[in-house]
Amino acid sequence: MKKLLIVLLVVLIVLAGAGIGGFLYIKSMMPGGDGNNDIVEEYYKSFQSDSPLEMKYSQPGDYAIAYTEFPSDNESIGKIRVWYPADLETGDLVWPMILVVNASGTPAASYEPFFPRLASWGFIVVGNEDGQTGNGETASLTLDFMLNMPADSVLSGKIDYGNMGIIGYSQGGAGAICAVTNYENGARYKAMFTGSAAYPTLAKNMGWEYDVSKVTIPYFMAAGTGKSDDSGNDPETSYGGVSPLSALIANYDSITDDVPKLRARAVGAEHEQMLMRSDGYMTAWMLYQLTGDEEAGTVFLGENAEILHNANWQDVEKNR
């Protein structure tokens, strides 16, 4: 009965003229959302790469992890969930922070193992329970909360507000771009990564309109070569996939060359696989941009950058 109702809803939306955008919205309401189904406990153990740094950064780091959460007055956010290095509780150091913007129908609880793995590299990693994040509003509200941390919290005085990044996947990729460019507190971010962000026309049709030319912080945009990300059709005349190469190129080219930028596609990756497939290099990007980690920087910098010689990636373009 549940499947029948979903099919009927899809038919009604298509008949109403909503087209592929409406279908993707219904898809986002199905169990599992639009990705992250492979993010189970120790999911990273199934990842393989012949490139040593991609392999290294796809695995857990050296820090033991602790967790805290905060209730939110915003119904969509539900609660703000934070994973952080346990060393934070006993030392005087401040730690870089990464805010994660969820994919469609994918609250943080549905891919929880992703967060502590990333935090184990020395980050405070922040998520929430919103499953419809595309306009960036709940990301902005979550950042506001983290910028005004309650004095009695274990995190109070421990966040490096000068080194904050944002990452997002699919609808959340559009949400991350919106959070950076459409809200005043978006200026606080130092770096951004998106995995298979909904391409501009699709995002606009869904109410997530963004303008990548407004991005002024280092930005790594990734997508997959699979049909779900790039169907091979012209995305301006028919459904081209969620994040086709043509849109990736246009987004990259719209950002001025004084901004460090990188685009790349994971070979053979379908849309729902992009979180795991990009995990290693997303982590390296944030380590380099937020902590100045020189080894992580060699993944991206110069003619000998590891990503240029990695068979897992193609269509790489960068300006550093």
C-alpha positions in Angstrom: 0.0 0.0 0.0 2.8 2.4 0.9 4.5 1.8 -2.5 1.2 2.3 -4.3 0.7 5.6 -2.6 4.1 6.8 -3.6 3.5 5.8 -7.2 0.2 7.6 -7.2 1.8 10.8 -5.8 4.5 10.7 -8.5 1.9 10.4 -11.2 -0.2 13.3 -9.8 2.9 15.5 -9.6 4.0 14.7 -13.1 0.4 15.4 -14.4 0.5 18.7 -12.5 3.6 19.7 -14.5 6.2 19.4 -11.7 8.3 17.0 -13.9 11.6 15.6 -12.6 11.8 18.1 -9.8 8.6 16.7 -8.3 9.9 13.2 -8.8 13.0 14.0 -6.9 11.0 15.5 -4.1 9.0 12.3 -3.7 12.2 10.3 -4.0 13.5 12.3 -1.0 10.5 11.1 1.0 11.2 7.4 0.5 13.1 5.4 3.1 16.8 6.1 2.8 16.5 9.5 1.2 18.7 10.1 -1.8 21.9 8.5 -0.6 24.1 7.5 2.2 22.7 3.9 2.4 26.2 2.5 2.6 27.1 4.6 5.6 26.9 1.9 8.3 29.3 1.1 11.2 32.9 0.9 9.9 31.7 1.6 6.3 35.2 3.0 5.5 36.7 -0.5 5.7 35.1 -1.3 2.3 36.7 1.6 0.5 39.8 0.9 -1.6 42.3 3.2 -3.3 45.7 2.7 -4.8 46.5 6.3 -4.0 48.0 6.4 -0.5 46.7 9.7 0.7 43.2 9.1 -0.5 43.3 5.7 1.3 44.7 7.3 4.4 42.2 10.1 4.8 39.2 7.8 4.0 39.9 6.0 7.2 39.6 7.2 10.9 42.1 9.6 12.3 43.9 9.4 15.6 41.5 11.1 18.0 39.1 9.3 20.3 35.6 10.8 19.9 33.0 12.2 22.3 29.5 13.4 21.6 26.9 15.9 22.8 23.6 17.2 21.5 21.3 20.2 22.0 17.6 20.5 21.5 16.4 23.0 18.9 13.3 25.2 18.9 13.2 24.7 15.1 11.1 21.7 14.2 13.1 20.9 11.1 16.4 20.9 12.9 15.0 18.8 15.7 18.3 18.7 17.5 21.9 19.8 16.9 24.3 16.9 17.2 28.0 17.4 17.7 30.9 14.9 17.6 34.3 16.1 18.7 37.8 14.9 19.8 37.6 13.7 23.4 40.8 15.7 24.1 38.8 18.9 23.8 37.3 18.2 27.3 40.6 18.4 29.1 42.8 20.8 27.1 42.8 24.5 26.4 43.0 24.2 22.6 40.4 25.4 20.2 39.4 23.1 17.4 38.2 23.7 13.8 34.6 23.0 13.1 32.7 21.5 10.1 29.0 21.9 9.6 27.3 19.1 7.5 24.3 19.9 5.4 22.1 16.8 4.9 21.0 15.2 1.6 17.3 14.9 0.9 15.4 13.0 3.5 18.6 12.1 5.2 18.8 13.4 8.8 22.1 13.0 10.6 20.8 10.0 12.5 20.5 8.1 9.2 24.2 8.2 8.5 25.6 8.7 11.9 28.9 6.7 11.4 30.0 9.4 9.0 30.4 12.0 11.7 32.7 10.4 14.2 35.0 9.2 11.5 35.5 12.8 10.3 35.7 14.1 13.8 38.6 11.7 14.5 40.8 13.8 12.3 40.6 16.6 14.9 37.4 18.4 13.9 34.2 19.4 15.8 31.6 18.0 13.4 28.0 19.4 13.6 24.8 17.9 12.1 21.1 18.2 12.5 18.0 16.2 11.7 16.6 18.3 8.8 15.8 16.3 5.7 15.0 19.3 3.4 18.0 21.5 3.6 18.2 23.0 0.1 17.7 26.7 0.8 20.4 26.8 3.5 18.1 28.2 6.2 18.5 25.5 8.8 22.3 25.4 8.2 22.4 29.1 8.9 20.3 28.6 12.1 22.5 25.8 13.2 25.6 27.9 12.7 24.0 30.7 14.7 23.6 28.3 17.6 27.2 27.2 17.4 28.4 30.8 17.3 26.5 31.5 20.5 27.4 28.3 22.4 25.9 28.2 25.9 28.5 29.0 28.6 27.9 25.7 30.4 28.5 23.6 27.4 31.7 21.4 27.1 32.2 23.2 23.8 32.2 26.7 25.1 35.5 28.4 24.3 36.7 25.4 22.4 35.6 26.2 18.9 38.0 27.8 16.5 35.6 30.3 14.9 38.3 31.4 12.5 38.5 27.9 10.9 35.1 26.7 10.1 34.1 24.7 7.0 30.8 23.5 5.5 30.1 20.4 3.5 26.9 19.2 1.8 25.6 16.4 -0.4 22.9 16.5 -3.2 20.2 18.8 -2.0 22.6 19.6 0.9 25.2 20.7 -1.6 22.7 23.3 -2.9 22.0 24.1 0.8 25.7 24.5 1.6 26.1 27.0 -1.3 23.0 28.9 -0.2 24.3 28.9 3.4 27.6 30.4 2.4 26.2 33.0 -0.1 22.7 33.9 1.0 23.0 34.4 4.7 25.0 37.0 6.7 26.7 34.4 8.9 27.9 32.5 5.7 30.8 34.9 5.7 32.2 33.0 8.7 33.1 29.9 6.7 36.6 29.4 5.5 36.2 26.5 3.1 33.5 24.5 1.4 33.0 21.0 -0.1 30.0 19.7 -2.0 29.3 16.2 -3.2 26.9 16.0 -6.2 25.2 19.3 -5.5 21.9 19.7 -7.4 22.7 21.5 -10.6 21.5 25.2 -10.7 18.3 24.7 -12.8 17.1 21.8 -10.8 17.9 23.7 -7.6 16.0 26.7 -8.8 13.0 24.7 -9.7 13.0 23.1 -6.3 13.3 26.4 -4.4 17.0 26.1 -3.6 18.3 28.7 -6.1 22.0 29.6 -5.7 24.6 31.7 -7.4 28.0 30.1 -7.3 29.7 33.2 -8.6 29.2 34.7 -5.1 31.5 32.0 -3.6 34.7 33.7 -2.3 36.1 30.8 -0.1 38.1 27.7 -1.2 35.6 25.4 -2.8 36.0 21.7 -3.8 33.0 20.5 -5.9 32.7 16.8 -6.6 30.2 14.6 -8.5 30.0 11.0 -9.9 30.2 9.8 -13.5 27.3 7.5 -13.0 24.0 8.0 -14.8 22.2 9.3 -11.8 24.6 12.2 -11.6 25.1 12.6 -15.4 22.6 11.0 -17.7 24.3 12.4 -20.7 21.3 14.6 -21.6 21.3 18.4 -21.8 20.2 19.4 -18.3 18.6 22.6 -19.7 16.3 20.7 -22.0 15.7 17.4 -20.2 16.7 15.6 -17.0 20.5 15.5 -17.1 21.1 13.8 -13.8 21.5 15.5 -10.4 25.0 16.9 -11.0 26.1 16.6 -14.6 29.6 17.5 -15.8 28.3 20.4 -17.9 26.9 22.0 -14.7 30.0 21.3 -12.7 32.1 23.0 -15.4 29.7 26.0 -15.5 29.8 26.3 -11.7 33.6 26.1 -11.6 34.0 28.7 -14.3 31.6 31.1 -12.6 33.9 31.5 -9.6 36.7 34.0 -10.0 40.3 32.7 -10.4 41.5 34.5 -7.2 39.4 31.9 -5.2 41.1 28.5 -4.8 38.7 26.0 -6.5 38.7 22.4 -7.6 36.3 20.2 -9.5 36.5 16.5 -10.0 34.3 13.4 -10.6 34.5 10.1 -8.9 34.8 7.4 -11.6 31.8 5.1 -11.8 30.2 6.6 -8.8 26.4 6.8 -8.7 24.7 9.7 -6.9 24.0 7.8 -3.7 27.6 6.6 -3.5 29.2 10.0 -3.5 29.5 10.4 0.3 31.7 7.4 0.7 33.5 7.8 -2.6 34.5 11.4 -1.8 35.2 10.9 1.9 39.0 10.7 1.7 39.6 13.8 -0.4 36.8 15.8 1.4 38.7 15.1 4.6 42.0 16.1 3.1 40.5 19.3 1.7 39.2 20.3 5.1 42.5 19.4 6.8 44.5 21.5 4.4 42.1 24.5 4.4 41.3 24.6 8.1 44.5 23.4 9.7 47.2 24.0 7.1 48.1 20.3 7.0 50.9 20.2 4.4 50.6 16.5 3.6 46.9 16.9 2.9 47.7 19.8 0.7 49.8 17.6 -1.6 46.5 15.9 -2.7 45.5 19.1 -4.4 48.5 21.4 -5.0 50.7 21.6 -8.1 51.4 19.5 -11.1 52.1 16.4 -9.0 48.9 16.6 -6.9 47.8 13.1 -6.0 44.3 13.7 -7.4 45.7 14.3 -10.9 47.2 10.8 -10.9 44.4 8.9 -9.2 42.4 6.4 -11.3 39.4 6.9 -9.0 39.0 10.5 -10.3 38.6 12.2 -13.7 37.6 15.5 -15.2 39.9 17.3 -12.6 40.3 21.0 -12.9 42.0 23.2 -10.4 43.7 26.6 -10.1 46.3 26.0 -7.5 
